[in-house]
Amino acid sequence: MTKHTRLALATTLVAALALGASACGGTGGKGSQGQGQNRAKNNPAAANEGKILGGTPAKGGTLTVLSNQDFAHLDPARNWVMPAMDFGTRLLYRTLVTFKAEPGKGGSELVPDLATDLGKSSNGGRTWTFTLKKGLKYEDGTPIRAQDVKYNVERSFAPDLTGGPDYAARLLAGAKGYTGPLQGKHLDSVKTPDDHTIVFELARPVAEFASIATLTTFSPVPEAQEKGAQYDARPFSSGPYKIESYARDKKLVLVRNPQWDPATDPVRKAYPDRFVVVMGLKGAQIDDRIIASAGPDASAVQWWDLNPASAPKVLPKPEIKQRLVAELSGCTDMLQLNTSRAPFNDPKVREAVQYALDKEAVVTSGGGPALNETATAYMPPSMTGGRQSDSLKIAPAGDPEKAKQLLAAAGKPSVDATLTVSTGDKTKAEAIQQGLGRAGIKVRIDTVDPAAYNDAIGEIKSAPDMVVSGWCPDYPNGSSFLPFVFDGRYIKETGNSGNNSQFRDRATMKRMDEIAAMTDVASADRAWQELDAQILAKHPAVPMLIERKPLMIGTNVAGAFGHPIWAGQLDYATIGLKDPSKSQG
């Protein structure tokens, strides 16, 4: 899934963060290669890693979410950015399969959701059949049918409903050229022989299809509720909550869905009576309110990351730090280079960027080593045994002299390039600009409003030379990472997601197909790691950071932890309040 760029970072004196971190005993090395559990021992921000904060919630009350932004999309056919994906699938709609609501390794375990089991494979892995549970209902009491899941899968092909997961387009048989159901056409490769059975016919064997069925594409949408692009504003609930009101950019209010039956849903606990998302706040304002936890803010959590400037208010103070969730995101932030045109259609120029970039400065701009560590490969440590490979062995601070030599060999001693970032990533962009400038690469920075960022960089014709973008695996397998970032066959003219470098390399795509056909999981895992290094040697993107997801919770919040699949975001399936009577909303 697309990692929504860091939106809340204000320009800050990062030295203040470093002082706050050192007061708690220092941090691990900047040039990390993924030292697994040692991170938690040496990093003050990771002190609560793998823990559930606040104890077990009581039922009732209003949990408030303080946010600096609106949702990019809530339509399940379009929801493929974090943390909106976590919010949607845990509160508003269910999927055929989901992940257990637990911190740490347990959260990676698949469990049935709408389906009775994890699906049955046949035809050598090319056919997958799911049976829906009995008694499932929408918010109006009408039954959830297999045909509704099929309809939403088909919606994911509609050109007007961009931005969502495209696994269906990649995997379903006979899907080429299909443009969705809005004109009355349906896919023959998704069959619903009755209201409780759905069958997927795939173009190739897919051993991990149960993991894919956790995605929002595999949520139900009844055709009678279709509103096209307007469905974003009012998804029809199959989950424990429904939308009471939604004022874009201001406030979203969720109330209980009385038709949701907890007997069919062992994952979602639905502790609060209401969720209220208050939008449009400043990041520093959110930090201060939740740190203070005065009045209703004691029953609040933050939507986006703690600002680096706020870390000294948290890390040296045990009574406040105990309310900090800071799981590793499992996502890799990258500087993606537009390989479709000059200057980055030249591999030597791209390689020069690899050497010129000062990753240490980028880490500092994002809050220092307490909140980030340098990346040396594309796939995150969670997918490679807790340690990233380092095939290029470039120093974290870069090697500008080597970069100059590469540019000279390319006949381009100086290069001009544009860099587009979210407004919240301006500080990070400036660190990139300064690092590349050391080698003679002149960077012009353009900023885009956070809510429009993914759509803006997804327009192929107007795509910039460089973008800061991240990718989070949808499940812990290389097939959910490298193909989505580097397979040139799925680049879209509009709504392009993942492959912002527009990388089209035949050898890479051929190898991806070969690995996808492997039946031995261990062999496939090794092959994906080898391919990661092979792509890195072609330099379509520079891996920069592996981030933590630092989130503060109020003193009255319970059941809080960062979920390993949802990029370290709070798991809304189990969060709630210690004393609901103290909440307001």
ABEGO torsion letter per residue (X at the ends): XBBBBBAABBBBBAAAAAAAAAAAGEBBBABBAGAEAAAAAABAAAAABGBBBGEBBBBEEBBBBBBABBBABABAAABABOAAAAAAAAAABBBABBBBBBBEAAAABBBBBABABAEBBBGGGABBBBBBBBGBBBAAGBBBBAAAAAAAAAAAABAABBGBBAAAAAABBGABGBAEAAAGBBBAABBBABAABBBBBBABBBAAAAAAAABAAABBBBAAABAEAAAAABBBBABABBBABBBBGABBBBBBBAABBAAABAABAGABABBBBBBGBBAAAAAAAAAAGBEAAAABBBABBBBAAAAAAAAABAAAAAABBBBBAGBBBBBBBBAABOAAABAAAAAAAAAABBAAAAAAAAGEAAABBBBABABBAAAAGGBBBBAAGBBAAEBAAAAAAAAAAAGBABBBBBBBBBAAAAAAAAAAAAAAAAAGBBBBBBBBBAAAAAAAAABAAABBABBBBBBBBABBBAAAAAAAAABAAABBABGBBGBAAGBBBAAAAAAAAAAAABABAAAAAAAAAAAAAAAAAAGABBBABBBBBBBBBBAABBGBBBBAAAGGBBBAAABBBABAAABBX
